[in-house]
């Protein structure tokens, strides 16, 4: 009775059988597969799913965002701009690859505009600096697009808020500025290792 032959490795078995087994490859691009149970590599599988609408699209700004302005009928900042919409905006920014540095750059600009108001300058004098955030974010998004990055959601966020905040000093100081601060705070939650969030004393 012959003894069952044992092999020390897969390569040894292949040699004994008279040749190597065909290496599994991606059916679309031909790259070697890490796991032979799949037909496509990770990149090709993503493309396949996107073409058929299986992939979940990146989220944009919340539905109805700022449609009712910053304030309630009583003149208080709307709850959703403190919690729900602030969190949703931060998550949308994070999902599109926006960095903490990019967020803070625009938040810092807004803080500088506010500091001019607290120093005694009239709103009409600082309003152009507030409006300047629109071309600044357009420039940033355009440069990112040239690198293959989509930062349109940041442009939408800044432009919607600037257009609303430019209406009055209250809209800017008691609406946009605190809402932006809450967005920065939530953004830090979604990006704990990416720089710093809103500093103490920014409120």
GROMACS elastic network, one bead per residue, 0.5 to 0.9 nm:
[ bonds ]
;  ai    aj funct       b0    kb
    2     5     6  0.87519   500
    6    13     6  0.86211   500
    7    10     6  0.74480   500
    7    11     6  0.88526   500
    7    12     6  0.61293   500
    7    13     6  0.58208   500
    7    16     6  0.88713   500
    8    11     6  0.84378   500
    8    12     6  0.65106   500
    8    13     6  0.78152   500
    9    12     6  0.51847   500
    9    13     6  0.64105   500
    9    14     6  0.87394   500
   10    13     6  0.50627   500
   10    14     6  0.62015   500
   10    15     6  0.87219   500
   11    15     6  0.62293   500
   11    16     6  0.86291   500
   11    20     6  0.74974   500
   12    15     6  0.51701   500
   12    16     6  0.62403   500
   12    17     6  0.86431   500
   13    16     6  0.51134   500
   13    17     6  0.61826   500
   13    18     6  0.87601   500
   13    19     6  0.89834   500
   13    20     6  0.88460   500
   14    17     6  0.51027   500
   14    18     6  0.64013   500
   14    19     6  0.54495   500
   14    20     6  0.50873   500
   14    21     6  0.67784   500
   15    18     6  0.52100   500
   15    19     6  0.52975   500
   15    20     6  0.66920   500
   16    19     6  0.75003   500
   17    20     6  0.81038   500
   20    23     6  0.83804   500
   21    24     6  0.89275   500
   22    25     6  0.88629   500
   23    32     6  0.69022   500
   23    33     6  0.80323   500
   23    36     6  0.84687   500
   24    30     6  0.88546   500
   24    31     6  0.85641   500
   24    32     6  0.59533   500
   24    33     6  0.56946   500
   24    34     6  0.83070   500
   24    35     6  0.81183   500
   24    36     6  0.56209   500
   24    37     6  0.88457   500
   24    38     6  0.89536   500
   24    39     6  0.84289   500
   25    28     6  0.86388   500
   25    29     6  0.81245   500
   25    30     6  0.51663   500
   25    31     6  0.52947   500
   25    33     6  0.50930   500
   25    34     6  0.87568   500
   25    36     6  0.78226   500
   25    39     6  0.74962   500
   25    40     6  0.75710   500
   25    41     6  0.80155   500
   26    29     6  0.56941   500
   26    31     6  0.52646   500
   26    32     6  0.62281   500
   26    33     6  0.60205   500
   26    38     6  0.80679   500
   26    39     6  0.56668   500
   26    41     6  0.54329   500
   26    44     6  0.79897   500
   27    30     6  0.58733   500
   27    31     6  0.82983   500
   27    39     6  0.58586   500
   27    40     6  0.57146   500
   27    41     6  0.82958   500
   27    44     6  0.89196   500
   28    31     6  0.83269   500
   28    39     6  0.84789   500
   28    40     6  0.66031   500
   28    41     6  0.82866   500
   28    44     6  0.67531   500
   29    40     6  0.81146   500
   29    41     6  0.81094   500
   29    44     6  0.73063   500
   30    33     6  0.86436   500
   30    40     6  0.86702   500
   30    41     6  0.87232   500
   31    40     6  0.86546   500
   31    41     6  0.71549   500
   32    35     6  0.89233   500
   32    36     6  0.89382   500
   32    41     6  0.78369   500
   33    36     6  0.59709   500
   33    37     6  0.87856   500
   33    38     6  0.75233   500
   33    39     6  0.80551   500
   33    40     6  0.73656   500
   33    41     6  0.59933   500
   33    42     6  0.89143   500
   34    38     6  0.86434   500
   34    41     6  0.79465   500
   35    38     6  0.60779   500
   35    39     6  0.89053   500
   35    41     6  0.87654   500
   36    39     6  0.73273   500
   38    41     6  0.74376   500
   39    45     6  0.85249   500
   40    43     6  0.79943   500
   40    44     6  0.58830   500
   40    45     6  0.55433   500
   40    48     6  0.89686   500
   41    44     6  0.54208   500
   41    45     6  0.59838   500
   41    46     6  0.86355   500
   42    45     6  0.51457   500
   42    46     6  0.62607   500
   42    47     6  0.88178   500
   43    46     6  0.52479   500
   43    47     6  0.64670   500
   43    48     6  0.87035   500
   44    47     6  0.50729   500
   44    48     6  0.60480   500
   44    49     6  0.86229   500
   45    49     6  0.61739   500
   45    50     6  0.85749   500
   46    49     6  0.51906   500
   46    50     6  0.61308   500
   46    51     6  0.85996   500
   46    55     6  0.76709   500
   47    50     6  0.50883   500
   47    51     6  0.60904   500
   47    52     6  0.86725   500
   48    51     6  0.53306   500
   48    52     6  0.65468   500
   48    53     6  0.88056   500
   48    54     6  0.85554   500
   49    52     6  0.52381   500
   49    53     6  0.60974   500
   49    55     6  0.57039   500
   50    54     6  0.57877   500
   50    55     6  0.52593   500
   50    56     6  0.84101   500
   50    57     6  0.88813   500
   51    54     6  0.77192   500
   51    55     6  0.86313   500
   52    55     6  0.81017   500
   53    56     6  0.77898   500
   53    57     6  0.87643   500
   56    59     6  0.86249   500
   57    60     6  0.89975   500
   58    92     6  0.72703   500
   58    95     6  0.63806   500
   58    96     6  0.70565   500
   59    62     6  0.82905   500
   59    88     6  0.86603   500
   59    91     6  0.80293   500
   59    92     6  0.53600   500
   59    93     6  0.86608   500
   59    95     6  0.72639   500
   59    96     6  0.83751   500
   59   153     6  0.89004   500
   60    63     6  0.86600   500
   60    88     6  0.85269   500
   60    89     6  0.76121   500
   60    91     6  0.89239   500
   60    92     6  0.54865   500
   60    93     6  0.80349   500
   60    96     6  0.89136   500
   60   153     6  0.61563   500
   60   156     6  0.89159   500
   61    64     6  0.85710   500
   61    65     6  0.66930   500
   61    85     6  0.82438   500
   61    88     6  0.70404   500
   61    89     6  0.57227   500
   61    92     6  0.65758   500
   61    93     6  0.87376   500
   61   153     6  0.70454   500
   61   156     6  0.78687   500
   61   157     6  0.73144   500
   62    65     6  0.52855   500
   62    85     6  0.64423   500
   62    88     6  0.64086   500
   62    89     6  0.69545   500
   62    92     6  0.87491   500
   63    67     6  0.89576   500
   64    67     6  0.52860   500
   64    68     6  0.80141   500
   65    68     6  0.79622   500
   65    69     6  0.86065   500
   65    81     6  0.88773   500
   65    85     6  0.73072   500
   65   160     6  0.88329   500
   66    70     6  0.65796   500
   66    81     6  0.84162   500
   66   160     6  0.77090   500
   66   161     6  0.78894   500
   66   164     6  0.83670   500
   67    70     6  0.87398   500
   68    71     6  0.76140   500
   68    72     6  0.82713   500
   69    72     6  0.81570   500
   69    78     6  0.83973   500
   69   164     6  0.73298   500
   69   171     6  0.85827   500
   69   175     6  0.85338   500
   70    75     6  0.86391   500
   70    76     6  0.79815   500
   70    77     6  0.56289   500
   70    78     6  0.59629   500
   70    81     6  0.74188   500
   70   164     6  0.83949   500
   70   165     6  0.88222   500
   70   171     6  0.69199   500
   70   174     6  0.83346   500
   70   175     6  0.53036   500
   70   176     6  0.75276   500
   70   179     6  0.85865   500
   71    74     6  0.74927   500
   71    75     6  0.51539   500
   71    76     6  0.50180   500
   71    78     6  0.52355   500
   71    79     6  0.89985   500
   71   171     6  0.84162   500
   71   174     6  0.88899   500
   71   175     6  0.72874   500
   72    75     6  0.51217   500
   72    76     6  0.53007   500
   72    77     6  0.63504   500
   72    78     6  0.57171   500
   72    79     6  0.88579   500
   73    76     6  0.75207   500
   75    78     6  0.87485   500
   76    79     6  0.86616   500
   76   174     6  0.85916   500
   76   175     6  0.88986   500
   77    80     6  0.85978   500
   77    81     6  0.71148   500
   77    82     6  0.77053   500
   77   174     6  0.72681   500
   77   175     6  0.63634   500
   77   178     6  0.87712   500
   77   179     6  0.84591   500
   78    81     6  0.55392   500
   78    82     6  0.69966   500
   78   175     6  0.88135   500
   79    82     6  0.52521   500
   79    83     6  0.63697   500
   79    84     6  0.77068   500
   79    85     6  0.87123   500
   80    83     6  0.51366   500
   80    85     6  0.51484   500
   80    86     6  0.70529   500
   80    87     6  0.89974   500
   81    84     6  0.65545   500
   81    85     6  0.51664   500
   81    86     6  0.53592   500
   81    87     6  0.86151   500
   81   175     6  0.86390   500
   81   178     6  0.87403   500
   81   179     6  0.57089   500
   81   180     6  0.88382   500
   81   182     6  0.79412   500
   81   183     6  0.86438   500
   82    85     6  0.70917   500
   82    86     6  0.57987   500
   82    87     6  0.82641   500
   82   178     6  0.79704   500
   82   179     6  0.60808   500
   82   182     6  0.60667   500
   82   183     6  0.81703   500
   83    86     6  0.53045   500
   83    87     6  0.59556   500
   83    88     6  0.85557   500
   83   182     6  0.75294   500
   83   183     6  0.86723   500
   83   186     6  0.88294   500
   84    87     6  0.52829   500
   84    88     6  0.61756   500
   84    89     6  0.86443   500
   85    89     6  0.59285   500
   85    90     6  0.83936   500
   85   183     6  0.83321   500
   86    89     6  0.52819   500
   86    90     6  0.62248   500
   86    91     6  0.86702   500
   86   179     6  0.67538   500
   86   180     6  0.76809   500
   86   181     6  0.88250   500
   86   182     6  0.58879   500
   86   184     6  0.83977   500
   86   185     6  0.87644   500
   86   186     6  0.70370   500
   86   187     6  0.89075   500
   87    90     6  0.51377   500
   87    91     6  0.61573   500
   87    92     6  0.86143   500
   87   182     6  0.78685   500
   87   183     6  0.62843   500
   87   185     6  0.87136   500
   87   186     6  0.55667   500
   87   187     6  0.75872   500
   88    91     6  0.50837   500
   88    92     6  0.61160   500
   88    93     6  0.86148   500
   88   183     6  0.84688   500
   88   186     6  0.87630   500
   89    92     6  0.50548   500
   89    93     6  0.61696   500
   89    94     6  0.85720   500
   89   153     6  0.87672   500
   89   157     6  0.78006   500
   89   183     6  0.66149   500
   89   186     6  0.87193   500
   89   187     6  0.84516   500
   90    93     6  0.51494   500
   90    94     6  0.61547   500
   90    95     6  0.86069   500
   90   182     6  0.88335   500
   90   183     6  0.53791   500
   90   184     6  0.70378   500
   90   185     6  0.84212   500
   90   186     6  0.58310   500
   90   188     6  0.85156   500
   90   189     6  0.88614   500
   90   190     6  0.75794   500
   91    94     6  0.50467   500
   91    95     6  0.60603   500
   91    96     6  0.87170   500
   91   186     6  0.78647   500
   91   187     6  0.68078   500
   91   190     6  0.67759   500
   92    95     6  0.51235   500
   92    96     6  0.64591   500
   92    97     6  0.89947   500
   92    98     6  0.89775   500
   92   153     6  0.72483   500
   92   154     6  0.87893   500
   93    96     6  0.53618   500
   93    97     6  0.66951   500
   93    98     6  0.54875   500
   93    99     6  0.82813   500
   93   103     6  0.88032   500
   93   151     6  0.80483   500
   93   153     6  0.64741   500
   93   154     6  0.64364   500
   93   157     6  0.89623   500
   93   187     6  0.78517   500
   94    97     6  0.52746   500
   94    98     6  0.54904   500
   94    99     6  0.72995   500
   94   100     6  0.89028   500
   94   187     6  0.69864   500
   94   190     6  0.68507   500
   94   191     6  0.73884   500
   95    98     6  0.75779   500
   96   149     6  0.83102   500
   96   150     6  0.66984   500
   96   151     6  0.63890   500
   96   152     6  0.85490   500
   96   153     6  0.74888   500
   96   154     6  0.87367   500
   97   149     6  0.80661   500
   97   150     6  0.80946   500
   97   151     6  0.75698   500
   98   101     6  0.84201   500
   98   102     6  0.66067   500
   98   103     6  0.72945   500
   98   151     6  0.68286   500
   98   154     6  0.76289   500
   99   102     6  0.52775   500
   99   103     6  0.64528   500
   99   104     6  0.87052   500
   99   191     6  0.83175   500
   99   194     6  0.70332   500
   99   195     6  0.83822   500
  100   103     6  0.51041   500
  100   104     6  0.60293   500
  100   105     6  0.84817   500
  100   184     6  0.80805   500
  100   187     6  0.74739   500
  100   188     6  0.74794   500
  100   191     6  0.76570   500
  100   194     6  0.60810   500
  100   195     6  0.59799   500
  100   196     6  0.67629   500
  100   197     6  0.70278   500
  101   104     6  0.51581   500
  101   105     6  0.60505   500
  101   106     6  0.89534   500
  101   194     6  0.83086   500
  101   195     6  0.70594   500
  101   196     6  0.81180   500
  102   105     6  0.52012   500
  102   106     6  0.68972   500
  102   107     6  0.88604   500
  102   140     6  0.88749   500
  103   106     6  0.56887   500
  103   107     6  0.63117   500
  103   108     6  0.86039   500
  103   154     6  0.83683   500
  103   184     6  0.71388   500
  103   187     6  0.86801   500
  104   108     6  0.56891   500
  104   109     6  0.83357   500
  104   184     6  0.75052   500
  104   196     6  0.86224   500
  104   197     6  0.77995   500
  104   198     6  0.80004   500
  105   108     6  0.51822   500
  105   109     6  0.63441   500
  105   110     6  0.88646   500
  106   110     6  0.63211   500
  106   111     6  0.86538   500
  106   133     6  0.72702   500
  106   136     6  0.87422   500
  106   137     6  0.81214   500
  106   158     6  0.83145   500
  107   110     6  0.51070   500
  107   111     6  0.62645   500
  107   112     6  0.87418   500
  107   177     6  0.80284   500
  107   180     6  0.69274   500
  107   181     6  0.75758   500
  107   184     6  0.81314   500
  108   112     6  0.62687   500
  108   113     6  0.87426   500
  109   112     6  0.51426   500
  109   113     6  0.64446   500
  109   114     6  0.87756   500
  109   129     6  0.85380   500
  109   130     6  0.81646   500
  109   133     6  0.77735   500
  110   113     6  0.51010   500
  110   114     6  0.62822   500
  110   115     6  0.86951   500
  110   129     6  0.85977   500
  110   130     6  0.68551   500
  110   133     6  0.82489   500
  110   172     6  0.88367   500
  110   176     6  0.88516   500
  110   177     6  0.70122   500
  111   115     6  0.61238   500
  111   116     6  0.87689   500
  111   177     6  0.75466   500
  111   202     6  0.86286   500
  112   115     6  0.50453   500
  112   116     6  0.65299   500
  112   117     6  0.89415   500
  113   116     6  0.53627   500
  113   117     6  0.67861   500
  113   126     6  0.63488   500
  113   127     6  0.81800   500
  113   129     6  0.65812   500
  113   130     6  0.65276   500
  114   117     6  0.50951   500
  114   118     6  0.63914   500
  114   119     6  0.86553   500
  114   126     6  0.83820   500
  114   172     6  0.81180   500
  114   173     6  0.68065   500
  114   177     6  0.82706   500
  115   118     6  0.50455   500
  115   119     6  0.61273   500
  115   120     6  0.88252   500
  116   119     6  0.50097   500
  116   120     6  0.66440   500
  116   121     6  0.57432   500
  116   122     6  0.84194   500
  116   123     6  0.88743   500
  116   126     6  0.70468   500
  117   120     6  0.53022   500
  117   122     6  0.63315   500
  117   123     6  0.65932   500
  117   125     6  0.89079   500
  117   126     6  0.72970   500
  117   169     6  0.86087   500
  117   173     6  0.89958   500
  118   121     6  0.72666   500
  121   124     6  0.83799   500
  121   125     6  0.64824   500
  121   126     6  0.71076   500
  122   125     6  0.54085   500
  122   126     6  0.68428   500
  122   127     6  0.87782   500
  122   169     6  0.88332   500
  123   126     6  0.53254   500
  123   127     6  0.58392   500
  123   168     6  0.75028   500
  123   169     6  0.58864   500
  124   127     6  0.51007   500
  124   128     6  0.76720   500
  124   168     6  0.88722   500
  124   169     6  0.87435   500
  125   128     6  0.70255   500
  125   129     6  0.83804   500
  126   129     6  0.54234   500
  126   130     6  0.66446   500
  126   131     6  0.89852   500
  127   130     6  0.50286   500
  127   131     6  0.62470   500
  127   132     6  0.85964   500
  127   166     6  0.64204   500
  127   168     6  0.89492   500
  127   169     6  0.87867   500
  128   132     6  0.60664   500
  128   166     6  0.88040   500
  129   132     6  0.50008   500
  129   133     6  0.71751   500
  130   133     6  0.58136   500
  130   134     6  0.82577   500
  130   162     6  0.67886   500
  130   165     6  0.82748   500
  130   166     6  0.70113   500
  130   172     6  0.87497   500
  131   134     6  0.59110   500
  131   135     6  0.79930   500
  131   159     6  0.87712   500
  131   162     6  0.63079   500
  131   163     6  0.76079   500
  131   166     6  0.70091   500
  132   135     6  0.57416   500
  132   136     6  0.62811   500
  132   137     6  0.87453   500
  132   162     6  0.89689   500
  133   137     6  0.60394   500
  133   138     6  0.84937   500
  133   158     6  0.71926   500
  133   159     6  0.77421   500
  133   162     6  0.72714   500
  134   137     6  0.53887   500
  134   138     6  0.62120   500
  134   139     6  0.87088   500
  134   155     6  0.75824   500
  134   158     6  0.67481   500
  134   159     6  0.56332   500
  134   162     6  0.72156   500
  134   163     6  0.87502   500
  135   139     6  0.61106   500
  135   140     6  0.86482   500
  136   139     6  0.51876   500
  136   140     6  0.63808   500
  136   141     6  0.87551   500
  137   141     6  0.60715   500
  137   142     6  0.84154   500
  137   154     6  0.75423   500
  137   155     6  0.56964   500
  137   158     6  0.72615   500
  137   159     6  0.82498   500
  138   141     6  0.51756   500
  138   142     6  0.60160   500
  138   143     6  0.86149   500
  138   152     6  0.87079   500
  138   155     6  0.63585   500
  139   142     6  0.50902   500
  139   143     6  0.62118   500
  139   144     6  0.85872   500
  140   143     6  0.52868   500
  140   144     6  0.62067   500
  140   145     6  0.86529   500
  140   151     6  0.82989   500
  140   155     6  0.86417   500
  141   144     6  0.50228   500
  141   145     6  0.60956   500
  141   146     6  0.87306   500
  141   149     6  0.82459   500
  141   150     6  0.73121   500
  141   151     6  0.54106   500
  141   152     6  0.64196   500
  141   154     6  0.78392   500
  141   155     6  0.68871   500
  142   145     6  0.50630   500
  142   146     6  0.64599   500
  142   147     6  0.89567   500
  142   150     6  0.89649   500
  142   151     6  0.84723   500
  142   152     6  0.89927   500
  143   146     6  0.51922   500
  143   147     6  0.67895   500
  143   149     6  0.86862   500
  144   147     6  0.51374   500
  144   148     6  0.65109   500
  144   149     6  0.51142   500
  144   150     6  0.67587   500
  144   151     6  0.68632   500
  145   150     6  0.58063   500
  145   151     6  0.74351   500
  145   152     6  0.89470   500
  146   149     6  0.73180   500
  147   150     6  0.89474   500
  150   153     6  0.79641   500
  151   154     6  0.55638   500
  151   155     6  0.68912   500
  152   155     6  0.50709   500
  152   156     6  0.62284   500
  152   157     6  0.86519   500
  153   156     6  0.50011   500
  153   157     6  0.61346   500
  153   158     6  0.86670   500
  154   157     6  0.51004   500
  154   158     6  0.62064   500
  154   159     6  0.85045   500
  155   158     6  0.52805   500
  155   159     6  0.59381   500
  155   160     6  0.84082   500
  156   159     6  0.53048   500
  156   160     6  0.59949   500
  156   161     6  0.84854   500
  157   160     6  0.55494   500
  157   161     6  0.63270   500
  157   162     6  0.86074   500
  158   161     6  0.53397   500
  158   162     6  0.59409   500
  158   163     6  0.84826   500
  159   162     6  0.51145   500
  159   163     6  0.59695   500
  159   164     6  0.85003   500
  160   163     6  0.53990   500
  160   164     6  0.63879   500
  160   165     6  0.86065   500
  161   164     6  0.51507   500
  161   165     6  0.58040   500
  161   166     6  0.83516   500
  161   172     6  0.86478   500
  161   175     6  0.88923   500
  161   176     6  0.62375   500
  161   180     6  0.89695   500
  162   166     6  0.58133   500
  162   167     6  0.88120   500
  162   172     6  0.80933   500
  162   176     6  0.77362   500
  163   166     6  0.54854   500
  163   167     6  0.72808   500
  164   167     6  0.58190   500
  164   168     6  0.83228   500
  164   171     6  0.69531   500
  164   172     6  0.79968   500
  164   176     6  0.81432   500
  165   168     6  0.62967   500
  165   169     6  0.74295   500
  165   170     6  0.78962   500
  165   173     6  0.81498   500
  165   175     6  0.71456   500
  165   176     6  0.60159   500
  165   177     6  0.88080   500
  166   169     6  0.74959   500
  166   171     6  0.72159   500
  166   172     6  0.66824   500
  167   170     6  0.84996   500
  167   171     6  0.66396   500
  167   172     6  0.79792   500
  168   171     6  0.52145   500
  168   172     6  0.65097   500
  168   173     6  0.87643   500
  169   172     6  0.51765   500
  169   173     6  0.59821   500
  169   174     6  0.80195   500
  170   173     6  0.51872   500
  170   174     6  0.52374   500
  170   175     6  0.67205   500
  170   176     6  0.89170   500
  171   174     6  0.57238   500
  171   176     6  0.62986   500
  171   177     6  0.85076   500
  172   175     6  0.54012   500
  172   177     6  0.60139   500
  172   178     6  0.88039   500
  173   176     6  0.64174   500
  173   177     6  0.54137   500
  173   178     6  0.73287   500
  174   177     6  0.63340   500
  174   178     6  0.62517   500
  174   179     6  0.83165   500
  175   178     6  0.59676   500
  175   179     6  0.61009   500
  175   180     6  0.85230   500
  176   179     6  0.51656   500
  176   180     6  0.58746   500
  176   181     6  0.84885   500
  177   180     6  0.52045   500
  177   181     6  0.62480   500
  177   182     6  0.88854   500
  177   203     6  0.88262   500
  178   182     6  0.63576   500
  178   183     6  0.87009   500
  178   202     6  0.88446   500
  178   203     6  0.68266   500
  179   182     6  0.52048   500
  179   183     6  0.63442   500
  179   184     6  0.87581   500
  180   184     6  0.62268   500
  180   185     6  0.86433   500
  181   184     6  0.51067   500
  181   185     6  0.62691   500
  181   186     6  0.88073   500
  181   198     6  0.65164   500
  181   202     6  0.73101   500
  181   203     6  0.70223   500
  182   186     6  0.62560   500
  182   187     6  0.84378   500
  182   198     6  0.81935   500
  182   203     6  0.89259   500
  183   186     6  0.52240   500
  183   187     6  0.59823   500
  183   188     6  0.86618   500
  183   198     6  0.89990   500
  184   188     6  0.63179   500
  184   189     6  0.88610   500
  184   197     6  0.57964   500
  184   198     6  0.57278   500
  185   188     6  0.52883   500
  185   189     6  0.67923   500
  185   197     6  0.56126   500
  185   198     6  0.55234   500
  185   199     6  0.88710   500
  186   190     6  0.65831   500
  186   191     6  0.86833   500
  186   197     6  0.81993   500
  187   190     6  0.51570   500
  187   191     6  0.60835   500
  187   192     6  0.83746   500
  187   197     6  0.70450   500
  188   192     6  0.54555   500
  188   193     6  0.82887   500
  188   194     6  0.75963   500
  188   195     6  0.81495   500
  188   196     6  0.67581   500
  188   198     6  0.77950   500
  189   192     6  0.55850   500
  189   197     6  0.83211   500
  190   193     6  0.89744   500
  191   194     6  0.52778   500
  191   195     6  0.80466   500
  191   196     6  0.89158   500
  191   197     6  0.87910   500
  192   195     6  0.75914   500
  192   196     6  0.80500   500
  192   197     6  0.85702   500
  193   196     6  0.82332   500
  194   197     6  0.86621   500
  196   199     6  0.75431   500
  198   201     6  0.84504   500
  198   202     6  0.64306   500
  198   203     6  0.85090   500
  199   202     6  0.56564   500
  199   203     6  0.85518   500
  200   203     6  0.74553   500
